[in-house]
Amino acid sequence: MRQRGIQSWLGLYSLLYVAFIYVPVLFLPLFSFNDGIYVAFPLKGFTTRWYQEMANNTALIDALKNSVLVGCTVAVISTALGTLTARALTRYRFRGRKTIFGLIVVPLVIPFIIIGVALLVLTNRLGIEPSLWTIGAAHLLIATPFTTLIMISRLEGFDASLEEASQDLGETGWMTFWLVTFPLAVPGIVASLLLSFTESFDEFILAFFLSGNEVTLPLYIWGQLRFPERLPMVLALGALILAASFVIVSFAEWVRRRGVNVKGK
């Protein structure tokens, strides 16, 4: 009876926790179809004109293109760096290995506002103009630890005898990587690409400090919140981003879990 009571309380806690996180977010798609500029009940009516205005907004489309460009670039580079780093940390045993791993994940525990201020001071001292390049470099700094951790979880426990067998059969180290290691690491690589893209696409604080004349989508949304008449269009955009982020993260987690199950077999 006691165990059943504990399970009931845990179930209630889980339900309340999920509701606390997701119920406020669900107001985005709800009010994006409201035929009024104010976020308030009762709803004025159903309309899709905010989505039409959003599609015709040139500044918004440009900001979206900037975020996609930075996100894709950061995803590819950070995944490549994370894969190589995870490969070295899981395959070889060398002095300072744990120290190197600790240094790699340090950006994850430092507040982004501190990193943003530090990078802003550094770029000013070096005479580098804020741009999409500086935003991408900052996002790369925080995305690489994520990709490294994902790839470590994928490559850890990898059977080294497969690579040794490939080299015994005459393949070089490079071809062994592409023919043996890479196919087994593909689920982790896909998950790493998707999650690092999402992390870069949604990031605001670092972009706020390091942006120039070309703004990313989060910065554009923040700037539009000052104008009440533009809020419904922002809500429509937020609803689309919410749906896209949910699909990307869910797909990445599915790929990662599928890779873990295959590796376990």
C-alpha positions in Angstrom: 0.0 0.0 0.0 2.8 2.4 0.9 4.6 1.7 -2.4 1.4 2.2 -4.3 0.9 5.5 -2.5 4.4 6.7 -3.4 3.8 5.8 -7.1 0.6 7.7 -7.1 2.3 10.8 -5.7 5.2 10.5 -8.2 2.7 10.2 -11.0 0.9 13.3 -9.8 4.2 15.2 -9.5 5.2 14.2 -13.0 1.8 15.3 -14.4 2.1 18.7 -12.6 5.7 19.1 -13.8 4.8 18.5 -17.4 1.8 20.8 -17.2 3.9 23.6 -15.6 6.4 23.4 -18.5 4.1 22.9 -21.5 0.7 24.5 -20.7 2.1 28.1 -21.0 3.8 27.2 -24.3 0.6 25.9 -25.7 -0.8 29.5 -25.5 1.4 30.4 -28.5 -0.4 28.4 -31.1 -3.7 29.2 -29.5 -3.4 33.0 -29.7 -1.6 32.9 -33.0 -5.1 32.1 -34.5 -6.8 34.8 -32.5 -8.4 37.6 -34.6 -7.1 40.3 -32.3 -3.8 42.0 -31.3 -4.2 41.4 -27.6 -3.3 38.2 -25.8 -6.5 37.9 -23.7 -9.6 35.8 -23.3 -12.2 35.5 -24.8 -10.7 35.0 -28.2 -12.0 37.4 -30.9 -12.3 34.8 -33.6 -10.3 32.4 -35.8 -7.9 33.8 -38.4 -4.8 32.8 -40.3 -3.9 36.3 -41.4 -1.0 36.6 -38.9 0.7 33.7 -40.6 0.2 35.4 -44.0 1.7 38.6 -42.7 4.6 36.7 -41.2 5.3 35.1 -44.6 5.3 38.5 -46.3 7.6 40.2 -43.8 11.0 40.6 -45.5 12.9 41.5 -42.3 11.6 38.4 -40.6 12.5 36.1 -43.5 16.0 37.6 -43.6 16.4 36.9 -39.9 15.2 33.4 -40.4 17.7 32.8 -43.2 20.5 34.2 -40.9 19.6 31.8 -38.1 19.3 28.8 -40.5 22.7 29.7 -42.0 24.5 30.1 -38.7 22.7 27.0 -37.2 23.7 24.7 -40.2 27.3 25.9 -40.1 27.6 25.5 -36.4 25.9 22.0 -36.5 28.3 20.7 -39.2 31.5 22.1 -37.6 30.7 21.3 -34.0 29.6 17.7 -34.9 32.9 17.2 -36.8 34.9 18.5 -33.8 32.8 16.6 -31.3 33.2 13.3 -33.3 37.0 13.6 -33.5 37.2 14.6 -29.8 35.0 11.8 -28.7 36.9 9.4 -30.9 40.2 10.4 -29.2 38.8 10.3 -25.7 37.1 6.9 -26.0 39.7 5.1 -28.2 43.0 6.2 -26.5 44.3 6.5 -23.0 46.8 9.3 -22.5 48.0 11.7 -19.8 45.6 14.6 -19.2 42.6 12.9 -20.7 40.3 13.7 -17.9 41.6 17.3 -17.7 40.9 17.8 -21.4 37.4 16.4 -21.1 36.8 18.8 -18.2 38.0 21.8 -20.1 35.8 20.9 -23.1 32.6 20.8 -21.0 33.4 23.9 -19.0 31.3 26.2 -21.3 28.2 24.2 -20.3 28.5 25.4 -16.6 29.4 29.0 -17.3 26.5 31.4 -17.6 26.0 32.4 -21.2 25.9 36.1 -20.2 29.4 35.8 -18.8 30.6 34.2 -22.0 28.8 36.8 -24.1 30.5 39.7 -22.2 33.9 38.0 -22.4 33.6 37.4 -26.1 32.4 41.0 -26.7 35.4 42.4 -24.9 37.7 40.0 -26.8 36.3 40.9 -30.2 36.5 44.7 -29.4 40.1 44.3 -28.3 41.0 42.4 -31.5 39.1 44.9 -33.7 36.6 42.3 -35.0 33.3 43.8 -36.1 30.2 42.0 -34.7 28.5 39.9 -37.4 27.1 36.5 -38.1 30.7 35.2 -38.0 31.1 36.2 -34.3 27.7 34.8 -33.5 28.6 31.5 -35.2 32.0 31.4 -33.3 30.2 31.9 -30.0 27.6 29.2 -30.8 30.4 26.9 -31.8 31.9 27.3 -28.4 28.7 26.1 -26.6 27.6 23.5 -29.2 30.9 21.6 -29.3 30.6 20.3 -25.7 27.1 19.0 -26.5 28.2 17.2 -29.6 31.2 15.8 -27.8 29.0 14.3 -25.0 26.6 12.9 -27.5 29.4 11.2 -29.6 31.1 9.9 -26.4 27.9 8.1 -25.4 27.7 6.6 -28.9 31.4 5.6 -29.3 32.0 4.5 -25.7 32.1 0.7 -25.5 32.9 0.5 -29.2 34.6 -2.8 -30.1 38.1 -1.9 -31.1 38.7 -5.3 -32.6 36.5 -4.3 -35.6 39.0 -1.6 -36.5 41.9 -3.9 -35.9 40.4 -6.5 -38.2 39.9 -3.9 -40.9 43.5 -2.8 -40.7 44.7 -6.4 -40.7 42.9 -6.8 -44.0 44.9 -4.0 -45.5 42.8 -0.9 -45.0 44.4 2.3 -43.9 43.4 4.1 -40.7 41.4 6.7 -42.7 39.5 4.1 -44.7 38.9 2.1 -41.5 37.3 5.1 -40.0 35.0 5.7 -43.0 34.1 2.0 -43.6 33.9 0.8 -40.0 33.7 3.5 -37.4 31.6 6.1 -39.2 28.7 3.8 -40.2 28.3 2.7 -36.5 28.5 6.3 -35.4 25.9 7.6 -37.8 22.9 7.6 -35.3 25.0 9.7 -32.9 26.1 12.0 -35.7 22.5 12.7 -36.9 21.4 13.4 -33.3 24.4 15.7 -32.8 23.6 17.6 -36.0 20.0 18.1 -35.1 20.5 19.1 -31.4 23.4 21.4 -32.1 21.4 23.1 -34.9 18.5 23.6 -32.5 20.8 24.9 -29.8 22.3 27.5 -32.2 19.0 28.4 -33.8 17.3 29.2 -30.4 20.2 30.9 -28.7 19.6 34.6 -27.8 22.1 35.8 -25.1 25.3 35.3 -27.1 23.7 36.6 -30.3 22.6 39.7 -28.4 26.1 40.6 -27.4 27.8 39.7 -30.7 25.3 40.7 -33.4 26.0 43.5 -35.9 23.6 44.7 -38.6 22.6 41.2 -39.4 20.3 39.8 -36.7 19.2 36.3 -36.0 15.6 35.2 -35.5 15.6 35.3 -31.7 16.9 38.9 -31.8 14.3 39.9 -34.3 11.5 38.4 -32.2 12.8 40.3 -29.1 12.8 43.5 -31.0 9.2 43.1 -32.2 7.8 42.6 -28.7 7.9 46.4 -28.1 5.1 46.8 -30.7 1.7 45.4 -29.6 0.4 45.4 -33.2 3.2 43.0 -34.2 2.8 40.6 -31.3 0.3 38.2 -33.1 2.8 37.8 -35.9 5.5 36.9 -33.4 3.1 34.4 -31.8 2.5 32.8 -35.2 6.2 32.6 -35.7 6.7 31.2 -32.2 4.1 28.5 -32.9 6.0 27.4 -36.0 9.3 27.4 -34.2 7.8 25.4 -31.4 6.5 22.8 -33.7 9.7 22.6 -35.7 11.9 22.4 -32.5 9.7 19.6 -31.1 10.0 17.6 -34.3 13.8 18.1 -34.6 14.5 17.2 -30.9 12.1 14.2 -31.0 13.7 12.9 -34.1 17.2 13.4 -32.7 16.3 11.5 -29.5 14.7 8.7 -31.5 17.8 8.3 -33.7 20.0 8.3 -30.6 18.0 5.7 -28.8 17.8 3.6 -31.9 21.6 3.7 -32.1 22.0 2.7 -28.5 19.7 -0.3 -29.0 21.6 -1.4 -32.1 24.9 -1.0 -30.2 23.5 -3.0 -27.3 22.5 -5.9 -29.6 
